[in-house]
Amino acid sequence: MTDLAALRREYSRAGLSEADLAPSWHDQLDRWLGDAAPVREFNAMVVSTVSSDGRPSSRNVLLKGADARGLVFFTNLGSRKASEALGQSWVSLCLPWVELERQVCVEGTVSEVSREESQAYWASRPRGSQLGAWASRQSAVVTREELDARMAAVEERFPSAVPLPEFWGGLRVAPVSVEFWQGRASRLHDRLRYRLSGKDWVVERLSP
Ligand SMILES: Cc1cc2nc3c(=O)[nH]c(=O)nc-3n(C[C@H](O)[C@H](O)[C@H](O)COP(=O)(O)O)c2cc1C
């Protein structure tokens, strides 16, 4: 068994001070996304949702847009994550750039993006991904044989253009809190958080 307890690494690549921060959380996120571009799947983020009886679950999705309105990802709207996100309104997101000794953690409320926005993104997807979305009843129990049969059926059903399914679209997370974490020596990491207070964003440093 790997000796996990013995694994130890000092974080020393960089620091993050209040003076370094961009004026808004989304400008700061944009900066860090730029730095993270060499990291494989740097737009992957963990989205955590909670069920109506308080049971949390997490999974990766791909960040597909971010601006002052929030962070957008696309998914099956009947999936576990979408039902829980829309049902409870709140989710958390985490972009884990461990190679850069960084993470960005977000808490916010969820809403569906407009159908026009989902349509525009859908149109940019390869045919295979579009057919896959039609074939998958995401989060439901299935056999591989059923899944392959469903794929064959949708390939036949849509010989040319594949329309946007009504059960598929984008979710936007409007943050109330965005924390930028930079690893530092001796575990005295920098944690700077933009927090929505009324209509204003305040920046606070959190103890590591
Ligand atoms: C790197 C990575 C990126 C992923 N991106 C997405 C995504 O953008 N949308 C999505 O629905 N699922 C994505 N998935 C699959 C999800 O993690 C998850 O398995 C799926 O959405 C079903 O989740 P649910 O049953 O909890 O709703 C991704 C998985 C990985 C590992």
PDBQT file of the ligand as one rigid body, heavy atoms in Angstrom, charges set to zero:
ROOT
HETATM    1  C1  LIG A 301     -13.036  15.770 -16.890  1.00  0.00    +0.000 C 
HETATM    2  C2  LIG A 301     -14.515  15.492 -16.888  1.00  0.00    +0.000 A 
HETATM    3  C3  LIG A 301     -15.368  16.409 -17.477  1.00  0.00    +0.000 A 
HETATM    4  C4  LIG A 301     -16.752  16.169 -17.477  1.00  0.00    +0.000 A 
HETATM    5  N1  LIG A 301     -17.569  17.132 -18.020  1.00  0.00    +0.000 NA
HETATM    6  C5  LIG A 301     -18.896  16.973 -17.969  1.00  0.00    +0.000 A 
HETATM    7  C6  LIG A 301     -19.774  18.021 -18.397  1.00  0.00    +0.000 A 
HETATM    8  O1  LIG A 301     -19.351  19.107 -18.828  1.00  0.00    +0.000 OA
HETATM    9  N2  LIG A 301     -21.107  17.792 -18.329  1.00  0.00    +0.000 N 
HETATM   10  C7  LIG A 301     -21.622  16.625 -17.829  1.00  0.00    +0.000 A 
HETATM   11  O2  LIG A 301     -22.843  16.491 -17.800  1.00  0.00    +0.000 OA
HETATM   12  N3  LIG A 301     -20.824  15.642 -17.390  1.00  0.00    +0.000 NA
HETATM   13  C8  LIG A 301     -19.481  15.782 -17.433  1.00  0.00    +0.000 A 
HETATM   14  N4  LIG A 301     -18.652  14.784 -16.958  1.00  0.00    +0.000 N 
HETATM   15  C9  LIG A 301     -19.260  13.555 -16.402  1.00  0.00    +0.000 C 
HETATM   16  C10 LIG A 301     -19.719  13.851 -14.962  1.00  0.00    +0.000 C 
HETATM   17  O3  LIG A 301     -18.602  13.864 -14.082  1.00  0.00    +0.000 OA
HETATM   18  C11 LIG A 301     -20.788  12.871 -14.438  1.00  0.00    +0.000 C 
HETATM   19  O4  LIG A 301     -20.318  11.543 -14.496  1.00  0.00    +0.000 OA
HETATM   20  C12 LIG A 301     -22.090  12.947 -15.224  1.00  0.00    +0.000 C 
HETATM   21  O5  LIG A 301     -22.419  14.284 -15.562  1.00  0.00    +0.000 OA
HETATM   22  C13 LIG A 301     -23.244  12.351 -14.422  1.00  0.00    +0.000 C 
HETATM   23  O6  LIG A 301     -23.360  13.025 -13.193  1.00  0.00    +0.000 OA
HETATM   24  P1  LIG A 301     -24.637  12.904 -12.237  1.00  0.00    +0.000 P 
HETATM   25  O7  LIG A 301     -25.232  11.534 -12.450  1.00  0.00    +0.000 OA
HETATM   26  O8  LIG A 301     -24.094  13.080 -10.847  1.00  0.00    +0.000 OA
HETATM   27  O9  LIG A 301     -25.590  14.004 -12.613  1.00  0.00    +0.000 OA
HETATM   28  C14 LIG A 301     -17.276  14.983 -16.914  1.00  0.00    +0.000 A 
HETATM   29  C15 LIG A 301     -16.398  14.067 -16.324  1.00  0.00    +0.000 A 
HETATM   30  C16 LIG A 301     -15.052  14.316 -16.304  1.00  0.00    +0.000 A 
HETATM   31  C17 LIG A 301     -14.131  13.339 -15.618  1.00  0.00    +0.000 C 
ENDROOT
TORSDOF 0
